[in-house]
């Protein structure tokens, strides 16, 4: 098995580098692979060493909230485009005129 270090780039479905699992390993060790997934391990399914699918643990609920530090990091790394404030003002004026 190829072990890849776990780290998280974003909180949304990008779960970091997943452990690679070949189609053969999935077929021969299905119970072990399922146990890994149930224990929170994200997997990348490969065919002939080529990634074909990501298998991630199921989440019943997902919080819509992100920690404030994460939001600050996102805003710092990806500022809004220059036209955003103008677009918001135009929408706001249209809503006020319709109201």
MMTF fields as JSON, N, C-alpha, C and O atoms, coordinates in Angstrom:
{
  "mmtfVersion": "1.0.0",
  "mmtfProducer": "UNKNOWN",
  "numBonds": 395,
  "numAtoms": 396,
  "numGroups": 99,
  "numChains": 1,
  "numModels": 1,
  "chainsPerModel": [1],
  "groupsPerChain": [99],
  "chainIdList": ["A"],
  "bondAtomList": [4, 2, 8, 6, 12, 10, 16, 14, 20, 18, 24, 22, 28, 26, 32, 30, 36, 34, 40, 38, 44, 42, 48, 46, 52, 50, 56, 54, 60, 58, 64, 62, 68, 66, 72, 70, 76, 74, 80, 78, 84, 82, 88, 86, 92, 90, 96, 94, 100, 98, 104, 102, 108, 106, 112, 110, 116, 114, 120, 118, 124, 122, 128, 126, 132, 130, 136, 134, 140, 138, 144, 142, 148, 146, 152, 150, 156, 154, 160, 158, 164, 162, 168, 166, 172, 170, 176, 174, 180, 178, 184, 182, 188, 186, 192, 190, 196, 194, 200, 198, 204, 202, 208, 206, 212, 210, 216, 214, 220, 218, 224, 222, 228, 226, 232, 230, 236, 234, 240, 238, 244, 242, 248, 246, 252, 250, 256, 254, 260, 258, 264, 262, 268, 266, 272, 270, 276, 274, 280, 278, 284, 282, 288, 286, 292, 290, 296, 294, 300, 298, 304, 302, 308, 306, 312, 310, 316, 314, 320, 318, 324, 322, 328, 326, 332, 330, 336, 334, 340, 338, 344, 342, 348, 346, 352, 350, 356, 354, 360, 358, 364, 362, 368, 366, 372, 370, 376, 374, 380, 378, 384, 382, 388, 386, 392, 390],
  "bondOrderList": [1, 1, 1, 1, 1, 1, 1, 1, 1, 1, 1, 1, 1, 1, 1, 1, 1, 1, 1, 1, 1, 1, 1, 1, 1, 1, 1, 1, 1, 1, 1, 1, 1, 1, 1, 1, 1, 1, 1, 1, 1, 1, 1, 1, 1, 1, 1, 1, 1, 1, 1, 1, 1, 1, 1, 1, 1, 1, 1, 1, 1, 1, 1, 1, 1, 1, 1, 1, 1, 1, 1, 1, 1, 1, 1, 1, 1, 1, 1, 1, 1, 1, 1, 1, 1, 1, 1, 1, 1, 1, 1, 1, 1, 1, 1, 1, 1, 1],
  "groupList": [{"groupName": "UNK", "atomNameList": ["N", "CA", "C", "O"], "elementList": ["N", "C", "C", "O"], "formalChargeList": [0, 0, 0, 0], "bondAtomList": [1, 0, 2, 1, 3, 2], "bondOrderList": [1, 1, 2], "singleLetterCode": "X", "chemCompType": "L-PEPTIDE LINKING"}],
  "groupTypeList": [0, 0, 0, 0, 0, 0, 0, 0, 0, 0, 0, 0, 0, 0, 0, 0, 0, 0, 0, 0, 0, 0, 0, 0, 0, 0, 0, 0, 0, 0, 0, 0, 0, 0, 0, 0, 0, 0, 0, 0, 0, 0, 0, 0, 0, 0, 0, 0, 0, 0, 0, 0, 0, 0, 0, 0, 0, 0, 0, 0, 0, 0, 0, 0, 0, 0, 0, 0, 0, 0, 0, 0, 0, 0, 0, 0, 0, 0, 0, 0, 0, 0, 0, 0, 0, 0, 0, 0, 0, 0, 0, 0, 0, 0, 0, 0, 0, 0, 0],
  "groupIdList": [1, 2, 3, 4, 5, 6, 7, 8, 9, 10, 11, 12, 13, 14, 15, 16, 17, 18, 19, 20, 21, 22, 23, 24, 25, 26, 27, 28, 29, 30, 31, 32, 33, 34, 35, 36, 37, 38, 39, 40, 41, 42, 43, 44, 45, 46, 47, 48, 49, 50, 51, 52, 53, 54, 55, 56, 57, 58, 59, 60, 61, 62, 63, 64, 65, 66, 67, 68, 69, 70, 71, 72, 73, 74, 75, 76, 77, 78, 79, 80, 81, 82, 83, 84, 85, 86, 87, 88, 89, 90, 91, 92, 93, 94, 95, 96, 97, 98, 99],
  "secStructList": [7, 5, 7, 7, 7, 7, 7, 7, 1, 7, 1, 1, 1, 7, 7, 1, 1, 7, 3, 3, 3, 3, 2, 2, 2, 2, 2, 2, 6, 2, 2, 2, 2, 2, 2, 2, 2, 2, 6, 6, 7, 7, 3, 3, 3, 3, 3, 6, 6, 3, 3, 3, 3, 3, 3, 7, 7, 7, 7, 1, 7, 7, 7, 1, 7, 7, 7, 2, 2, 2, 2, 2, 2, 2, 2, 2, 2, 1, 7, 7, 7, 6, 6, 2, 2, 2, 2, 2, 2, 2, 2, 2, 2, 2, 2, 2, 2, 2, 7],
  "xCoordList": [0.837, 0.0, 0.877, 1.892, 0.493, 1.201, 0.646, -0.535, 1.481, 1.054, 1.428, 2.582, 0.478, 0.698, 0.367, -0.628, 1.164, 0.882, -0.468, -0.86, -1.172, -2.467, -2.25, -1.571, -2.81, -2.881, -4.073, -4.536, -4.576, -5.826, -5.582, -5.047, -5.966, -5.778, -6.973, -6.797, -8.161, -9.364, -10.311, -10.094, -11.341, -12.259, -13.333, -13.895, -13.625, -14.631, -14.098, -13.088, -14.647, -14.311, -12.842, -12.477, -11.992, -10.578, -10.028, -9.784, -9.835, -9.449, -7.953, -7.5, -7.189, -5.757, -5.401, -6.22, -4.192, -3.74, -4.302, -4.067, -5.031, -5.655, -4.704, -3.754, -4.967, -4.207, -4.626, -5.817, -3.657, -3.932, -4.302, -3.624, -5.373, -5.836, -6.073, -6.856, -5.392, -5.586, -6.902, -7.438, -7.404, -8.638, -8.429, -9.36, -7.22, -6.903, -6.985, -7.568, -6.395, -6.46, -7.91, -8.31, -8.684, -10.102, -10.812, -11.592, -10.552, -11.19, -10.743, -11.56, -9.431, -8.894, -9.048, -9.041, -9.185, -9.244, -10.403, -10.246, -11.544, -12.692, -13.027, -13.261, -13.053, -13.409, -12.433, -12.849, -11.133, -10.116, -10.265, -10.17, -10.494, -10.662, -11.889, -11.828, -12.995, -14.215, -13.98, -14.449, -13.254, -12.917, -12.133, -12.404, -11.16, -10.376, -11.272, -11.125, -12.191, -13.101, -13.98, -14.162, -14.528, -15.372, -14.603, -15.198, -13.277, -12.448, -11.93, -11.059, -12.471, -12.165, -11.08, -10.693, -10.574, -9.513, -10.101, -10.972, -9.63, -10.02, -9.104, -7.904, -9.656, -8.894, -9.009, -10.016, -7.97, -8.021, -7.909, -6.92, -8.912, -8.945, -8.145, -8.326, -7.248, -6.413, -6.628, -6.933, -6.463, -6.47, -5.182, -4.959, -4.344, -3.027, -2.245, -1.63, -2.277, -1.581, -2.103, -1.465, -3.249, -3.858, -5.064, -5.968, -5.105, -6.254, -7.542, -7.583, -8.591, -9.869, -11.027, -12.042, -10.882, -11.99, -11.478, -10.503, -12.156, -11.891, -13.023, -14.196, -12.667, -13.654, -13.454, -12.395, -14.482, -14.375, -15.414, -16.474, -15.116, -16.099, -17.373, -17.326, -18.489, -19.779, -19.95, -19.547, -20.549, -20.856, -22.366, -22.953, -22.988, -24.433, -24.782, -25.725, -24.022, -24.263, -22.948, -21.873, -23.066, -21.889, -22.187, -23.148, -21.393, -21.617, -21.437, -20.457, -22.369, -22.213, -21.225, -20.895, -20.757, -19.89, -18.429, -18.049, -17.622, -16.163, -15.566, -16.113, -14.469, -13.826, -13.402, -13.043, -13.445, -13.12, -11.698, -11.453, -10.765, -9.393, -9.343, -8.593, -10.141, -10.201, -10.784, -10.276, -11.851, -12.446, -11.465, -11.36, -10.75, -9.741, -8.653, -8.209, -8.227, -7.207, -7.721, -7.0, -8.963, -9.539, -9.626, -9.263, -10.107, -10.239, -8.866, -8.709, -7.88, -6.533, -5.919, -5.225, -6.174, -5.589, -6.357, -5.774, -7.648, -8.49, -9.37, -10.562, -8.812, -9.633, -10.68, -10.524, -11.752, -12.825, -12.295, -11.37, -12.887, -12.441, -12.902, -13.824, -12.252, -12.477, -13.907, -14.39, -14.584, -15.928, -17.021, -18.189, -16.665, -17.679, -18.498, -19.726, -17.845, -18.59, -19.553, -20.664, -19.148, -20.041, -21.238, -22.364, -20.996, -22.093, -23.078, -24.291, -22.546, -23.412, -24.229, -25.421, -23.608, -24.325, -25.451, -26.545, -25.193, -26.214, -27.394, -28.549, -27.109, -28.178, -28.96, -30.19, -28.246, -28.904, -29.822, -30.946, -29.356, -30.185, -31.414, -32.505, -31.26, -32.402, -33.406, -34.612, -32.944, -33.855, -34.58, -35.77, -33.863, -34.486, -35.547, -36.622, -35.253, -36.212, -37.445, -38.556, -37.276, -38.403, -39.232, -40.428, -38.585, -39.204, -40.216, -40.837],
  "yCoordList": [-1.182, 0.0, 1.239, 1.285, 2.242, 3.515, 4.384, 4.731, 4.739, 5.626, 7.051, 7.324, 7.946, 9.348, 10.133, 9.824, 11.151, 11.905, 12.602, 13.106, 12.624, 13.296, 14.764, 15.102, 15.623, 17.032, 17.593, 17.006, 18.71, 19.24, 20.587, 21.497, 20.727, 21.994, 22.911, 24.12, 22.376, 23.152, 22.258, 21.049, 22.823, 22.026, 21.364, 20.346, 21.914, 21.333, 19.996, 19.565, 19.298, 17.92, 17.626, 16.454, 18.617, 18.329, 17.874, 18.686, 16.6, 16.044, 15.822, 15.071, 16.432, 16.215, 15.036, 14.548, 14.589, 13.471, 12.184, 11.867, 11.472, 10.234, 9.06, 9.138, 7.992, 6.752, 6.113, 6.03, 5.663, 5.033, 3.565, 2.849, 3.13, 1.744, 1.263, 1.852, 0.193, -0.348, -1.112, -1.537, -1.277, -2.044, -3.476, -4.099, -3.996, -5.346, -5.408, -6.34, -4.405, -4.377, -4.256, -4.893, -3.443, -3.306, -4.644, -5.021, -5.356, -6.655, -7.69, -8.443, -7.719, -8.751, -8.432, -9.343, -7.168, -6.766, -5.8, -4.792, -6.11, -5.208, -4.826, -3.652, -5.785, -5.512, -4.533, -3.607, -4.724, -3.829, -2.419, -1.44, -2.312, -1.006, -0.298, 0.893, -1.015, -0.431, -0.006, 1.053, -0.826, -0.448, 0.861, 1.733, 1.0, 2.235, 3.44, 4.491, 3.284, 4.384, 4.719, 5.891, 3.689, 3.929, 4.616, 5.315, 4.421, 5.055, 6.425, 6.999, 6.945, 8.315, 8.491, 9.623, 7.404, 7.507, 7.752, 7.007, 8.793, 9.04, 8.22, 8.125, 7.633, 6.769, 7.245, 7.832, 6.984, 7.207, 5.842, 5.132, 5.485, 4.201, 4.334, 5.285, 3.361, 3.409, 2.177, 1.093, 2.367, 1.28, 1.44, 2.474, 0.421, 0.495, 1.728, 2.424, 1.986, 3.094, 4.473, 5.485, 4.519, 5.772, 6.057, 5.225, 7.223, 7.537, 7.637, 8.301, 6.965, 6.997, 7.493, 7.949, 7.406, 7.833, 8.114, 7.518, 9.031, 9.294, 8.697, 8.856, 8.016, 7.422, 8.102, 7.982, 8.819, 9.563, 9.062, 8.581, 9.173, 8.76, 9.6, 10.795, 8.95, 9.633, 10.518, 10.144, 11.695, 12.585, 12.8, 13.266, 12.458, 12.665, 14.141, 14.577, 14.893, 16.335, 17.05, 16.538, 18.223, 19.024, 20.438, 21.049, 20.955, 22.283, 23.334, 23.293, 24.274, 25.362, 26.414, 27.342, 26.281, 27.287, 26.918, 25.75, 27.934, 27.753, 28.624, 29.683, 28.206, 29.017, 30.375, 30.479, 31.407, 32.758, 32.837, 33.567, 32.104, 32.108, 31.597, 32.114, 30.586, 30.039, 31.062, 31.221, 31.76, 32.786, 33.921, 34.404, 34.345, 35.405, 34.962, 35.746, 33.706, 33.193, 33.198, 33.589, 32.764, 32.72, 34.128, 34.345, 35.078, 36.456, 37.038, 37.739, 36.752, 37.268, 36.674, 37.369, 35.395, 34.728, 35.0, 34.967, 35.267, 35.441, 36.669, 36.538, 37.851, 39.053, 39.148, 38.57, 39.891, 40.083, 40.907, 41.704, 40.709, 41.502, 42.954, 43.245, 43.844, 45.279, 45.706, 46.697, 44.989, 45.374, 44.905, 45.242, 44.135, 43.557, 44.624, 44.539, 45.62, 46.652, 47.39, 47.725, 47.646, 48.286, 47.403, 47.89, 46.114, 45.174, 45.124, 45.113, 45.094, 45.068, 46.346, 46.296, 47.49, 48.772, 48.792, 49.277, 48.271, 48.251, 47.371, 47.746, 46.214, 45.324, 45.991, 45.934, 46.619, 47.289, 48.403, 48.535, 49.208, 50.282, 49.717, 50.27, 48.614, 48.0, 47.496, 47.629, 46.925, 46.428, 47.583, 47.487, 48.659, 49.823, 50.437, 50.816, 50.54, 51.107, 50.213, 50.724, 48.891, 47.955, 47.929, 47.638, 48.239, 48.1, 49.14, 49.163],
  "zCoordList": [0.0, 0.0, 0.0, 0.695, -0.774, -0.768, 0.339, 0.323, 1.296, 2.381, 2.007, 1.677, 2.054, 1.755, 3.005, 3.66, 3.373, 4.592, 4.512, 3.46, 5.64, 5.699, 6.007, 6.977, 5.207, 5.524, 4.798, 3.82, 5.251, 4.734, 4.07, 4.703, 2.805, 2.112, 2.306, 2.455, 2.308, 2.598, 3.365, 3.443, 3.925, 4.721, 3.873, 4.278, 2.723, 1.86, 1.368, 1.925, 0.406, 0.12, -0.116, -0.211, -0.214, -0.366, 0.96, 1.852, 1.091, 2.373, 2.459, 3.323, 1.617, 1.645, 0.779, 0.0, 0.917, 0.118, 0.716, 1.882, -0.087, 0.367, 0.17, -0.608, 0.874, 0.712, -0.602, -0.904, -1.38, -2.67, -2.453, -1.716, -3.095, -3.013, -4.44, -5.185, -4.805, -6.149, -6.211, -5.188, -7.407, -7.6, -7.114, -6.603, -7.269, -6.789, -5.271, -4.716, -4.588, -3.121, -2.653, -1.678, -3.345, -2.983, -3.111, -2.236, -4.185, -4.404, -3.371, -2.84, -3.092, -2.208, -0.726, 0.101, -0.378, 1.036, 1.28, 1.968, 0.722, 0.805, 2.25, 2.536, 3.147, 4.541, 5.171, 5.868, 4.934, 5.486, 4.922, 5.663, 3.627, 2.987, 3.557, 3.86, 3.706, 4.276, 5.715, 6.133, 6.481, 7.868, 7.892, 8.717, 6.988, 6.926, 6.643, 7.268, 5.707, 5.361, 6.561, 6.891, 7.218, 8.396, 9.517, 10.337, 9.561, 10.581, 10.154, 10.808, 9.055, 8.66, 7.623, 7.332, 7.051, 6.052, 4.676, 4.228, 4.004, 2.617, 1.716, 1.973, 0.673, -0.219, -1.659, -2.056, -2.428, -3.867, -4.533, -4.35, -5.295, -5.997, -7.283, -8.044, -7.522, -8.723, -9.581, -9.084, -10.877, -11.852, -12.654, -13.284, -12.627, -13.281, -12.82, -13.629, -11.518, -10.862, -11.264, -10.973, -11.926, -12.356, -11.47, -11.39, -10.795, -9.943, -10.763, -11.798, -10.281, -11.001, -10.134, -10.66, -8.813, -7.947, -6.547, -6.089, -5.882, -4.475, -3.659, -3.996, -2.596, -1.694, -0.348, 0.267, 0.104, 1.363, 2.346, 1.944, 3.638, 4.641, 4.509, 4.218, 4.728, 4.677, 5.904, 7.005, 5.714, 6.823, 6.85, 5.873, 7.975, 8.088, 8.1, 7.439, 8.848, 8.905, 8.704, 9.017, 8.183, 7.936, 8.387, 7.92, 9.271, 9.804, 8.718, 7.973, 8.619, 7.645, 8.129, 7.39, 9.348, 9.948, 9.801, 9.885, 9.582, 9.533, 10.627, 10.933, 11.215, 12.238, 11.67, 10.497, 12.506, 12.037, 11.487, 10.527, 12.073, 11.553, 10.115, 9.287, 9.832, 8.477, 7.51, 6.4, 7.918, 7.055, 6.791, 5.664, 7.822, 7.64, 6.662, 5.823, 6.773, 5.861, 4.423, 3.505, 4.226, 2.88, 2.292, 1.136, 3.085, 2.601, 2.276, 1.276, 3.107, 2.867, 1.595, 0.853, 1.349, 0.185, -1.102, -2.185, -0.999, -2.183, -2.026, -1.749, -2.196, -2.035, -3.143, -4.218, -2.856, -3.834, -5.008, -4.851, -6.177, -7.318, -7.158, -6.397, -7.878, -7.711, -8.043, -7.495, -8.916, -9.313, -8.368, -8.564, -7.347, -6.464, -5.753, -5.726, -5.179, -4.45, -5.372, -4.961, -6.598, -7.565, -7.894, -8.0, -8.053, -8.325, -7.165, -7.371, -5.942, -4.754, -4.67, -4.368, -4.934, -4.894, -5.931, -5.644, -7.125, -8.175, -7.765, -7.965, -7.198, -6.743, -5.623, -5.594, -4.705, -3.575, -4.065, -3.58, -5.025, -5.578, -6.253, -6.111, -6.994, -7.686, -6.663, -6.875, -5.563, -4.537, -3.848, -3.549, -3.602, -2.95, -3.864, -3.397, -5.169, -6.129, -6.249, -6.392, -6.195, -6.316, -5.046, -5.084, -3.896, -2.596, -2.355, -1.292]
}
